[in-house]
Amino acid sequence: MNMEKDVNYLLQRQQISLVKAQSSRSAEGRAAYEKLARGYSDQVEAYRQENVKLVNLAL
């Protein structure tokens, strides 16, 4: 993951996707928004893992 990405932006997009999934009128729409939310969650987790690696290297 590009470390230049703003983790707050990713978290915001994840939350928006979850809200849209909840309000979706179709199963397909709900599944699509849930997939987007998982993608954002995966990016946030990758960002966090990279930060852990950097901290451990600094120790």
PDB file with SEQRES, HELIX, SHEET and CRYST1 records, atoms N, CA, C and O in Angstrom:
SEQRES   1 A   59  MET ASN MET GLU LYS ASP VAL ASN TYR LEU LEU GLN ARG          
SEQRES   2 A   59  GLN GLN ILE SER LEU VAL LYS ALA GLN SER SER ARG SER          
SEQRES   3 A   59  ALA GLU GLY ARG ALA ALA TYR GLU LYS LEU ALA ARG GLY          
SEQRES   4 A   59  TYR SER ASP GLN VAL GLU ALA TYR ARG GLN GLU ASN VAL          
SEQRES   5 A   59  LYS LEU VAL ASN LEU ALA LEU                                  
HELIX    1 AA1 VAL A    7  SER A   23  1                                  17    
HELIX    2 AA2 ALA A   27  ALA A   58  1                                  32    
CRYST1    1.000    1.000    1.000  90.00  90.00  90.00 P 1           1          
ATOM      1  N   MET A   1       0.843  -1.187   0.000  1.00  0.00           N  
ATOM      2  CA  MET A   1       0.000   0.000   0.000  1.00  0.00           C  
ATOM      3  C   MET A   1       0.879   1.237   0.000  1.00  0.00           C  
ATOM      4  O   MET A   1       1.915   1.281   0.664  1.00  0.00           O  
ATOM      5  N   ASN A   2       0.465   2.207  -0.729  1.00  0.00           N  
ATOM      6  CA  ASN A   2       1.172   3.475  -0.790  1.00  0.00           C  
ATOM      7  C   ASN A   2       1.011   4.198   0.540  1.00  0.00           C  
ATOM      8  O   ASN A   2      -0.105   4.500   0.962  1.00  0.00           O  
ATOM      9  N   MET A   3       2.131   4.474   1.194  1.00  0.00           N  
ATOM     10  CA  MET A   3       2.081   5.103   2.514  1.00  0.00           C  
ATOM     11  C   MET A   3       1.576   6.546   2.454  1.00  0.00           C  
ATOM     12  O   MET A   3       1.302   7.157   3.487  1.00  0.00           O  
ATOM     13  N   GLU A   4       1.455   7.087   1.238  1.00  0.00           N  
ATOM     14  CA  GLU A   4       0.959   8.446   1.097  1.00  0.00           C  
ATOM     15  C   GLU A   4      -0.551   8.530   1.312  1.00  0.00           C  
ATOM     16  O   GLU A   4      -1.084   9.625   1.497  1.00  0.00           O  
ATOM     17  N   LYS A   5      -1.244   7.400   1.292  1.00  0.00           N  
ATOM     18  CA  LYS A   5      -2.690   7.419   1.476  1.00  0.00           C  
ATOM     19  C   LYS A   5      -3.024   7.847   2.893  1.00  0.00           C  
ATOM     20  O   LYS A   5      -2.329   7.498   3.847  1.00  0.00           O  
ATOM     21  N   ASP A   6      -4.081   8.594   3.008  1.00  0.00           N  
ATOM     22  CA  ASP A   6      -4.547   9.070   4.302  1.00  0.00           C  
ATOM     23  C   ASP A   6      -5.455   8.006   4.904  1.00  0.00           C  
ATOM     24  O   ASP A   6      -6.514   7.709   4.352  1.00  0.00           O  
ATOM     25  N   VAL A   7      -5.054   7.438   6.017  1.00  0.00           N  
ATOM     26  CA  VAL A   7      -5.831   6.378   6.650  1.00  0.00           C  
ATOM     27  C   VAL A   7      -7.208   6.897   7.063  1.00  0.00           C  
ATOM     28  O   VAL A   7      -8.170   6.129   7.073  1.00  0.00           O  
ATOM     29  N   ASN A   8      -7.324   8.168   7.401  1.00  0.00           N  
ATOM     30  CA  ASN A   8      -8.632   8.725   7.754  1.00  0.00           C  
ATOM     31  C   ASN A   8      -9.569   8.709   6.552  1.00  0.00           C  
ATOM     32  O   ASN A   8     -10.765   8.460   6.701  1.00  0.00           O  
ATOM     33  N   TYR A   9      -9.036   8.971   5.365  1.00  0.00           N  
ATOM     34  CA  TYR A   9      -9.834   8.902   4.144  1.00  0.00           C  
ATOM     35  C   TYR A   9     -10.342   7.472   3.944  1.00  0.00           C  
ATOM     36  O   TYR A   9     -11.514   7.266   3.629  1.00  0.00           O  
ATOM     37  N   LEU A  10      -9.464   6.490   4.125  1.00  0.00           N  
ATOM     38  CA  LEU A  10      -9.854   5.092   3.951  1.00  0.00           C  
ATOM     39  C   LEU A  10     -10.940   4.699   4.953  1.00  0.00           C  
ATOM     40  O   LEU A  10     -11.902   4.020   4.594  1.00  0.00           O  
ATOM     41  N   LEU A  11     -10.787   5.122   6.199  1.00  0.00           N  
ATOM     42  CA  LEU A  11     -11.791   4.825   7.219  1.00  0.00           C  
ATOM     43  C   LEU A  11     -13.123   5.494   6.895  1.00  0.00           C  
ATOM     44  O   LEU A  11     -14.183   4.901   7.091  1.00  0.00           O  
ATOM     45  N   GLN A  12     -13.067   6.712   6.405  1.00  0.00           N  
ATOM     46  CA  GLN A  12     -14.291   7.420   6.018  1.00  0.00           C  
ATOM     47  C   GLN A  12     -14.998   6.693   4.876  1.00  0.00           C  
ATOM     48  O   GLN A  12     -16.213   6.499   4.918  1.00  0.00           O  
ATOM     49  N   ARG A  13     -14.240   6.291   3.859  1.00  0.00           N  
ATOM     50  CA  ARG A  13     -14.828   5.581   2.721  1.00  0.00           C  
ATOM     51  C   ARG A  13     -15.413   4.240   3.172  1.00  0.00           C  
ATOM     52  O   ARG A  13     -16.453   3.816   2.667  1.00  0.00           O  
ATOM     53  N   GLN A  14     -14.752   3.577   4.113  1.00  0.00           N  
ATOM     54  CA  GLN A  14     -15.272   2.321   4.631  1.00  0.00           C  
ATOM     55  C   GLN A  14     -16.632   2.551   5.299  1.00  0.00           C  
ATOM     56  O   GLN A  14     -17.585   1.813   5.054  1.00  0.00           O  
ATOM     57  N   GLN A  15     -16.707   3.574   6.137  1.00  0.00           N  
ATOM     58  CA  GLN A  15     -17.963   3.870   6.832  1.00  0.00           C  
ATOM     59  C   GLN A  15     -19.076   4.237   5.853  1.00  0.00           C  
ATOM     60  O   GLN A  15     -20.215   3.801   6.014  1.00  0.00           O  
ATOM     61  N   ILE A  16     -18.753   5.030   4.850  1.00  0.00           N  
ATOM     62  CA  ILE A  16     -19.749   5.405   3.847  1.00  0.00           C  
ATOM     63  C   ILE A  16     -20.244   4.163   3.111  1.00  0.00           C  
ATOM     64  O   ILE A  16     -21.441   4.025   2.859  1.00  0.00           O  
ATOM     65  N   SER A  17     -19.343   3.274   2.772  1.00  0.00           N  
ATOM     66  CA  SER A  17     -19.725   2.045   2.078  1.00  0.00           C  
ATOM     67  C   SER A  17     -20.636   1.184   2.950  1.00  0.00           C  
ATOM     68  O   SER A  17     -21.593   0.590   2.452  1.00  0.00           O  
ATOM     69  N   LEU A  18     -20.346   1.113   4.238  1.00  0.00           N  
ATOM     70  CA  LEU A  18     -21.191   0.333   5.141  1.00  0.00           C  
ATOM     71  C   LEU A  18     -22.583   0.941   5.276  1.00  0.00           C  
ATOM     72  O   LEU A  18     -23.576   0.213   5.307  1.00  0.00           O  
ATOM     73  N   VAL A  19     -22.665   2.254   5.356  1.00  0.00           N  
ATOM     74  CA  VAL A  19     -23.966   2.923   5.442  1.00  0.00           C  
ATOM     75  C   VAL A  19     -24.757   2.689   4.164  1.00  0.00           C  
ATOM     76  O   VAL A  19     -25.954   2.407   4.210  1.00  0.00           O  
ATOM     77  N   LYS A  20     -24.085   2.805   3.024  1.00  0.00           N  
ATOM     78  CA  LYS A  20     -24.766   2.571   1.751  1.00  0.00           C  
ATOM     79  C   LYS A  20     -25.210   1.119   1.623  1.00  0.00           C  
ATOM     80  O   LYS A  20     -26.266   0.840   1.055  1.00  0.00           O  
ATOM     81  N   ALA A  21     -24.413   0.196   2.147  1.00  0.00           N  
ATOM     82  CA  ALA A  21     -24.806  -1.219   2.124  1.00  0.00           C  
ATOM     83  C   ALA A  21     -26.078  -1.426   2.939  1.00  0.00           C  
ATOM     84  O   ALA A  21     -26.983  -2.143   2.513  1.00  0.00           O  
ATOM     85  N   GLN A  22     -26.146  -0.804   4.097  1.00  0.00           N  
ATOM     86  CA  GLN A  22     -27.316  -0.951   4.959  1.00  0.00           C  
ATOM     87  C   GLN A  22     -28.577  -0.382   4.319  1.00  0.00           C  
ATOM     88  O   GLN A  22     -29.674  -0.903   4.518  1.00  0.00           O  
ATOM     89  N   SER A  23     -28.412   0.687   3.551  1.00  0.00           N  
ATOM     90  CA  SER A  23     -29.588   1.330   2.967  1.00  0.00           C  
ATOM     91  C   SER A  23     -29.884   0.854   1.543  1.00  0.00           C  
ATOM     92  O   SER A  23     -30.827   1.332   0.912  1.00  0.00           O  
ATOM     93  N   SER A  24     -29.101  -0.063   1.048  1.00  0.00           N  
ATOM     94  CA  SER A  24     -29.308  -0.558  -0.307  1.00  0.00           C  
ATOM     95  C   SER A  24     -30.620  -1.334  -0.399  1.00  0.00           C  
ATOM     96  O   SER A  24     -30.983  -2.077   0.513  1.00  0.00           O  
ATOM     97  N   ARG A  25     -31.312  -1.150  -1.501  1.00  0.00           N  
ATOM     98  CA  ARG A  25     -32.601  -1.816  -1.690  1.00  0.00           C  
ATOM     99  C   ARG A  25     -32.463  -3.191  -2.330  1.00  0.00           C  
ATOM    100  O   ARG A  25     -33.421  -3.963  -2.357  1.00  0.00           O  
ATOM    101  N   SER A  26     -31.296  -3.497  -2.838  1.00  0.00           N  
ATOM    102  CA  SER A  26     -31.121  -4.789  -3.499  1.00  0.00           C  
ATOM    103  C   SER A  26     -29.970  -5.561  -2.856  1.00  0.00           C  
ATOM    104  O   SER A  26     -29.041  -4.975  -2.301  1.00  0.00           O  
ATOM    105  N   ALA A  27     -30.053  -6.868  -2.944  1.00  0.00           N  
ATOM    106  CA  ALA A  27     -28.987  -7.722  -2.413  1.00  0.00           C  
ATOM    107  C   ALA A  27     -27.688  -7.483  -3.172  1.00  0.00           C  
ATOM    108  O   ALA A  27     -26.606  -7.512  -2.585  1.00  0.00           O  
ATOM    109  N   GLU A  28     -27.797  -7.247  -4.479  1.00  0.00           N  
ATOM    110  CA  GLU A  28     -26.607  -7.007  -5.291  1.00  0.00           C  
ATOM    111  C   GLU A  28     -25.918  -5.709  -4.885  1.00  0.00           C  
ATOM    112  O   GLU A  28     -24.692  -5.654  -4.783  1.00  0.00           O  
ATOM    113  N   GLY A  29     -26.706  -4.677  -4.656  1.00  0.00           N  
ATOM    114  CA  GLY A  29     -26.149  -3.395  -4.219  1.00  0.00           C  
ATOM    115  C   GLY A  29     -25.496  -3.506  -2.858  1.00  0.00           C  
ATOM    116  O   GLY A  29     -24.409  -2.980  -2.620  1.00  0.00           O  
ATOM    117  N   ARG A  30     -26.192  -4.208  -1.965  1.00  0.00           N  
ATOM    118  CA  ARG A  30     -25.652  -4.402  -0.614  1.00  0.00           C  
ATOM    119  C   ARG A  30     -24.330  -5.159  -0.674  1.00  0.00           C  
ATOM    120  O   ARG A  30     -23.367  -4.792  -0.001  1.00  0.00           O  
ATOM    121  N   ALA A  31     -24.287  -6.214  -1.481  1.00  0.00           N  
ATOM    122  CA  ALA A  31     -23.057  -7.006  -1.608  1.00  0.00           C  
ATOM    123  C   ALA A  31     -21.921  -6.175  -2.199  1.00  0.00           C  
ATOM    124  O   ALA A  31     -20.770  -6.303  -1.782  1.00  0.00           O  
ATOM    125  N   ALA A  32     -22.246  -5.330  -3.162  1.00  0.00           N  
ATOM    126  CA  ALA A  32     -21.218  -4.493  -3.794  1.00  0.00           C  
ATOM    127  C   ALA A  32     -20.632  -3.502  -2.791  1.00  0.00           C  
ATOM    128  O   ALA A  32     -19.416  -3.321  -2.730  1.00  0.00           O  
ATOM    129  N   TYR A  33     -21.492  -2.865  -2.011  1.00  0.00           N  
ATOM    130  CA  TYR A  33     -21.002  -1.906  -1.013  1.00  0.00           C  
ATOM    131  C   TYR A  33     -20.235  -2.601   0.102  1.00  0.00           C  
ATOM    132  O   TYR A  33     -19.256  -2.061   0.617  1.00  0.00           O  
ATOM    133  N   GLU A  34     -20.679  -3.804   0.478  1.00  0.00           N  
ATOM    134  CA  GLU A  34     -19.944  -4.554   1.493  1.00  0.00           C  
ATOM    135  C   GLU A  34     -18.564  -4.951   0.976  1.00  0.00           C  
ATOM    136  O   GLU A  34     -17.591  -4.951   1.730  1.00  0.00           O  
ATOM    137  N   LYS A  35     -18.483  -5.285  -0.296  1.00  0.00           N  
ATOM    138  CA  LYS A  35     -17.188  -5.617  -0.899  1.00  0.00           C  
ATOM    139  C   LYS A  35     -16.268  -4.393  -0.893  1.00  0.00           C  
ATOM    140  O   LYS A  35     -15.078  -4.505  -0.599  1.00  0.00           O  
ATOM    141  N   LEU A  36     -16.822  -3.239  -1.216  1.00  0.00           N  
ATOM    142  CA  LEU A  36     -16.018  -2.001  -1.147  1.00  0.00           C  
ATOM    143  C   LEU A  36     -15.518  -1.762   0.275  1.00  0.00           C  
ATOM    144  O   LEU A  36     -14.350  -1.433   0.485  1.00  0.00           O  
ATOM    145  N   ALA A  37     -16.406  -1.930   1.242  1.00  0.00           N  
ATOM    146  CA  ALA A  37     -16.025  -1.715   2.647  1.00  0.00           C  
ATOM    147  C   ALA A  37     -14.902  -2.667   3.053  1.00  0.00           C  
ATOM    148  O   ALA A  37     -13.963  -2.262   3.738  1.00  0.00           O  
ATOM    149  N   ARG A  38     -14.995  -3.926   2.635  1.00  0.00           N  
ATOM    150  CA  ARG A  38     -13.923  -4.890   2.948  1.00  0.00           C  
ATOM    151  C   ARG A  38     -12.608  -4.475   2.301  1.00  0.00           C  
ATOM    152  O   ARG A  38     -11.541  -4.623   2.897  1.00  0.00           O  
ATOM    153  N   GLY A  39     -12.689  -3.957   1.085  1.00  0.00           N  
ATOM    154  CA  GLY A  39     -11.477  -3.491   0.404  1.00  0.00           C  
ATOM    155  C   GLY A  39     -10.809  -2.350   1.160  1.00  0.00           C  
ATOM    156  O   GLY A  39      -9.588  -2.321   1.315  1.00  0.00           O  
ATOM    157  N   TYR A  40     -11.628  -1.409   1.628  1.00  0.00           N  
ATOM    158  CA  TYR A  40     -11.072  -0.307   2.417  1.00  0.00           C  
ATOM    159  C   TYR A  40     -10.495  -0.828   3.730  1.00  0.00           C  
ATOM    160  O   TYR A  40      -9.434  -0.382   4.166  1.00  0.00           O  
ATOM    161  N   SER A  41     -11.192  -1.766   4.353  1.00  0.00           N  
ATOM    162  CA  SER A  41     -10.706  -2.362   5.599  1.00  0.00           C  
ATOM    163  C   SER A  41      -9.363  -3.063   5.383  1.00  0.00           C  
ATOM    164  O   SER A  41      -8.455  -2.955   6.207  1.00  0.00           O  
ATOM    165  N   ASP A  42      -9.252  -3.774   4.275  1.00  0.00           N  
ATOM    166  CA  ASP A  42      -7.985  -4.443   3.951  1.00  0.00           C  
ATOM    167  C   ASP A  42      -6.856  -3.439   3.776  1.00  0.00           C  
ATOM    168  O   ASP A  42      -5.729  -3.688   4.205  1.00  0.00           O  
ATOM    169  N   GLN A  43      -7.149  -2.306   3.148  1.00  0.00           N  
ATOM    170  CA  GLN A  43      -6.125  -1.276   2.948  1.00  0.00           C  
ATOM    171  C   GLN A  43      -5.699  -0.661   4.274  1.00  0.00           C  
ATOM    172  O   GLN A  43      -4.519  -0.385   4.486  1.00  0.00           O  
ATOM    173  N   VAL A  44      -6.663  -0.448   5.163  1.00  0.00           N  
ATOM    174  CA  VAL A  44      -6.341   0.101   6.483  1.00  0.00           C  
ATOM    175  C   VAL A  44      -5.466  -0.887   7.252  1.00  0.00           C  
ATOM    176  O   VAL A  44      -4.486  -0.492   7.883  1.00  0.00           O  
ATOM    177  N   GLU A  45      -5.819  -2.157   7.198  1.00  0.00           N  
ATOM    178  CA  GLU A  45      -5.030  -3.177   7.895  1.00  0.00           C  
ATOM    179  C   GLU A  45      -3.611  -3.251   7.330  1.00  0.00           C  
ATOM    180  O   GLU A  45      -2.650  -3.376   8.090  1.00  0.00           O  
ATOM    181  N   ALA A  46      -3.471  -3.177   6.015  1.00  0.00           N  
ATOM    182  CA  ALA A  46      -2.138  -3.196   5.402  1.00  0.00           C  
ATOM    183  C   ALA A  46      -1.326  -1.984   5.859  1.00  0.00           C  
ATOM    184  O   ALA A  46      -0.130  -2.097   6.130  1.00  0.00           O  
ATOM    185  N   TYR A  47      -1.973  -0.839   5.943  1.00  0.00           N  
ATOM    186  CA  TYR A  47      -1.318   0.382   6.421  1.00  0.00           C  
ATOM    187  C   TYR A  47      -0.826   0.196   7.857  1.00  0.00           C  
ATOM    188  O   TYR A  47       0.304   0.553   8.188  1.00  0.00           O  
ATOM    189  N   ARG A  48      -1.690  -0.366   8.700  1.00  0.00           N  
ATOM    190  CA  ARG A  48      -1.318  -0.588  10.102  1.00  0.00           C  
ATOM    191  C   ARG A  48      -0.164  -1.574  10.223  1.00  0.00           C  
ATOM    192  O   ARG A  48       0.759  -1.364  11.010  1.00  0.00           O  
ATOM    193  N   GLN A  49      -0.215  -2.636   9.452  1.00  0.00           N  
ATOM    194  CA  GLN A  49       0.857  -3.620   9.494  1.00  0.00           C  
ATOM    195  C   GLN A  49       2.181  -3.014   9.045  1.00  0.00           C  
ATOM    196  O   GLN A  49       3.228  -3.311   9.620  1.00  0.00           O  
ATOM    197  N   GLU A  50       2.138  -2.178   8.032  1.00  0.00           N  
ATOM    198  CA  GLU A  50       3.356  -1.514   7.569  1.00  0.00           C  
ATOM    199  C   GLU A  50       3.913  -0.589   8.653  1.00  0.00           C  
ATOM    200  O   GLU A  50       5.127  -0.499   8.835  1.00  0.00           O  
ATOM    201  N   ASN A  51       3.032   0.087   9.361  1.00  0.00           N  
ATOM    202  CA  ASN A  51       3.473   0.957  10.458  1.00  0.00           C  
ATOM    203  C   ASN A  51       4.127   0.151  11.569  1.00  0.00           C  
ATOM    204  O   ASN A  51       5.123   0.590  12.145  1.00  0.00           O  
ATOM    205  N   VAL A  52       3.587  -1.017  11.878  1.00  0.00           N  
ATOM    206  CA  VAL A  52       4.176  -1.883  12.904  1.00  0.00           C  
ATOM    207  C   VAL A  52       5.582  -2.285  12.484  1.00  0.00           C  
ATOM    208  O   VAL A  52       6.506  -2.264  13.297  1.00  0.00           O  
ATOM    209  N   LYS A  53       5.744  -2.650  11.224  1.00  0.00           N  
ATOM    210  CA  LYS A  53       7.076  -3.012  10.722  1.00  0.00           C  
ATOM    211  C   LYS A  53       8.060  -1.859  10.870  1.00  0.00           C  
ATOM    212  O   LYS A  53       9.200  -2.054  11.292  1.00  0.00           O  
ATOM    213  N   LEU A  54       7.610  -0.658  10.518  1.00  0.00           N  
ATOM    214  CA  LEU A  54       8.494   0.506  10.613  1.00  0.00           C  
ATOM    215  C   LEU A  54       8.884   0.801  12.061  1.00  0.00           C  
ATOM    216  O   LEU A  54      10.031   1.149  12.343  1.00  0.00           O  
ATOM    217  N   VAL A  55       7.921   0.659  12.978  1.00  0.00           N  
ATOM    218  CA  VAL A  55       8.211   0.900  14.391  1.00  0.00           C  
ATOM    219  C   VAL A  55       9.196  -0.141  14.899  1.00  0.00           C  
ATOM    220  O   VAL A  55      10.135   0.190  15.622  1.00  0.00           O  
ATOM    221  N   ASN A  56       8.986  -1.400  14.522  1.00  0.00           N  
ATOM    222  CA  ASN A  56       9.882  -2.456  14.972  1.00  0.00           C  
ATOM    223  C   ASN A  56      11.295  -2.254  14.420  1.00  0.00           C  
ATOM    224  O   ASN A  56      12.275  -2.547  15.105  1.00  0.00           O  
ATOM    225  N   LEU A  57      11.404  -1.765  13.213  1.00  0.00           N  
ATOM    226  CA  LEU A  57      12.731  -1.487  12.647  1.00  0.00           C  
ATOM    227  C   LEU A  57      13.430  -0.366  13.392  1.00  0.00           C  
ATOM    228  O   LEU A  57      14.655  -0.365  13.518  1.00  0.00           O  
ATOM    229  N   ALA A  58      12.650   0.592  13.889  1.00  0.00           N  
ATOM    230  CA  ALA A  58      13.224   1.735  14.591  1.00  0.00           C  
ATOM    231  C   ALA A  58      13.681   1.367  16.002  1.00  0.00           C  
ATOM    232  O   ALA A  58      14.470   2.088  16.611  1.00  0.00           O  
ATOM    233  N   LEU A  59      13.187   0.254  16.512  1.00  0.00           N  
ATOM    234  CA  LEU A  59      13.541  -0.120  17.894  1.00  0.00           C  
ATOM    235  C   LEU A  59      14.874  -0.750  17.970  1.00  0.00           C  
ATOM    236  O   LEU A  59      15.321  -1.121  19.055  1.00  0.00           O  
TER     237      LEU A  59                                                      
END                                                                             
